[in-house]
Amino acid sequence: MARVGGNPEFGSKYRFDYGRDVPLTEQVKAQVYPDVKERLKKLADNKKCTVPDLVREALEQYLMREEETQAR
C-alpha cells in the first residue's frame, strides 16, 4: 500500500544517475575467503573506488582475454 502523501513519481522521474551509458541491472554473487575480501577492500581504498568496481573491471578483463583466446 502506498504511503498517503507519497510521491507517485519516485522511482520513475527521480532516479540516480551514476554516469553509465547502460544501467547495471543484473547481479552475480560470488563467495570469497575473508582474507580475499580484506585484500579487495584495501585495494579499492587505495584506488579510491569500490569493491564492486574492482570486480566488474576484473570480470571485463577476464572476458576480453577469454574471448580473444577463443577467437584464435
Buried (B, 14 or more C-beta within 10 A) or exposed (E): EEEEEEEEEEEEEEEEEEEEEEEEEEEEEEEEEEEEEEEBEEEBEEEEEEBEEBBBEEEEEEEEEEEEEEEE
